[in-house]
Amino acid sequence: MKEILVITSYYPPETGAASNRIFHLAEGLHNHDYKISVITPLPNYPTGKIFKGYKGKFKHTSTENGILVNRLWVYASNSKNKILRLLAMLSYSFSLIWFFFWNTIPKTVIIQSPPLLVAFTCTLFLKSSKRKLILNVSDLWPIAGLELGAFKKNFSYKVLEKIERYNYNKADLILGQSEEILTHILSLFPYKNTFLYRNFPDIKPINIEHDTFENKKLNIVYAGLLGVAQGIFKLSQELNYELLDFHIYGSGVEQSKIEALISDSPELSITYHGHVSREELHQSLLQYDLVIIPLLNRIYGSVPSKIFEYGKLGLPMLYFGGGEGETIITSYGLGWVAEAGNYSHLNEVISKIDKSMLSDTMRDKIRETSANVFDFNSQLLQLKKRL
């Protein structure tokens, strides 16, 4: 039985696209008769605090669904202070180095990137002619950070670029979640071995009847991280509430601002439902007319995994982020798109969507298309040929 080690900064019980992505990959490989082990920090995302049951521990080891999970110490923080964020990444890197020195590392290792510094630590210490390093790139850093306004083109940015290129150069195989990511990598290393590995979820479709609301306004829902990149606070301010009721699920750094907006502006039709489990969320989402997938700014290389997850559930989507995600929505008839960052156009698109368009027939078509095109197991079988 071939052994594979997966190194990631996010893993359940943490929530969000990053942890779900790696969990499904690890579980999928395990179900295909690979011996899988995982290294990850003690769970702390997105709160920046170590979860209950893990506090005070230097290391926690468990077997979960047949997968050995090693959780290492980390200085947990979700602070906007760059020094504290760097300290958090460095702490996990030091824990990884300690683990590498005292444990036998398998011949095949999958490394999640970003964070760049964590990936750099892994490639630096694990690179060997006898070991295959696979870099799973889900976002292009530092480019994404520049587009989000988190970085400026200064000396620090140039250092991050050098780290990025080092990671790509040392990897034996690079998995990219979008065509844009692979295009960027191949522009730097034209002969690098790459594979398009989308963030397809391994979930079963839920077939229950759409429960429509009584009023004529659209019931639009957002579910996920309430972070800077998603821009839900800005979105909540800009929506035309004469057309819709807006429902929000999730948690993150913008949560308090959103709650304050709801409290200070009771005339706005916004309901914040807090954070719920993924299973509860899937059931809840099916009652709404439309799910919105926004990005505050168009981010090169980014394709929100929500597209594939919502497709499997048969949910009509309104995409507001530009780039490759927009192309996927339009190409497969999954819903509507609005120009990234243009809130006037977003409201215009919403004004043209009638409830009669959002039929169960449309949902069935989205579900069927997604089952055929976004198939997790078919993709995994193709990946197995490259491992």
JOJO-V629644 format. One record per backbone hydrogen bond with DSSP energy under -1.0 kcal/mol. NH is the residue of the N-H (numbers start at 1). CO is the residue of the C=O. Records with the same first field share a line. If there is no record, write none. Layout:
NH: CO / CO
//
This chain:
4: 35
5: 108
6: 37
7: 110
8: 39
14: 11
20: 16
21: 17
22: 18
23: 19
24: 20
25: 21
26: 22
27: 23
28: 24
29: 25
30: 26
31: 27
33: 30
34: 29
35: 2
37: 4
38: 68
39: 6
40: 70
42: 72
48: 44
51: 43
54: 51
57: 54
60: 71
62: 69
64: 67
67: 64
68: 36
69: 62
70: 38
71: 60
72: 40
73: 58
76: 74
85: 81
86: 82
87: 83
88: 84
89: 85
90: 86
91: 87
92: 88
93: 89
94: 90
95: 91
96: 92
97: 93
98: 94
99: 95
100: 96
101: 97
102: 98
109: 132
110: 5
111: 134
112: 7
113: 136
119: 115
120: 116
121: 117
122: 118
123: 119
124: 120
125: 121
126: 122
127: 123
131: 128
132: 107
134: 109
135: 173
136: 111
137: 175
138: 113
141: 139
144: 140
146: 142
147: 143
148: 144
150: 145
151: 145
154: 152
158: 154
159: 155
160: 156
161: 157
162: 158
163: 159
164: 160
165: 161
166: 162
167: 163
168: 164
169: 165
170: 166
171: 167
172: 133
173: 133
174: 193
175: 135
176: 195
177: 137
182: 178
183: 179
184: 180
185: 181
186: 182
187: 183
189: 185
192: 189
195: 174
197: 176
200: 198
212: 210
218: 243
220: 245
221: 290
222: 247
224: 249
226: 251
227: 225
231: 227
235: 231
236: 232
237: 233
238: 234
239: 235
243: 240
245: 218
246: 269
247: 220
248: 271
249: 222
250: 274
254: 226
255: 252
258: 254
259: 255
260: 256
261: 257
262: 258
263: 259
264: 260
265: 261
268: 265
270: 268
271: 246
273: 248
281: 277
282: 278
283: 279
284: 280
285: 281
287: 284
288: 285
289: 219
290: 219
291: 316
292: 221
293: 318
295: 320
296: 229
302: 299
307: 304
309: 305
310: 306
311: 307
312: 308
313: 309
314: 311
315: 310
317: 334
318: 291
319: 336
320: 293
327: 323
328: 324
329: 325
330: 326
331: 327
332: 328
334: 329
336: 317
338: 319
342: 339
346: 342
347: 343
348: 344
349: 345
350: 346
351: 347
353: 350
357: 354
358: 355
359: 357
363: 359
364: 360
365: 361
366: 362
367: 363
368: 364
369: 365
370: 366
371: 367
372: 368
373: 369
374: 370
379: 375
380: 376
381: 377
382: 378
383: 379
384: 380
386: 383
//
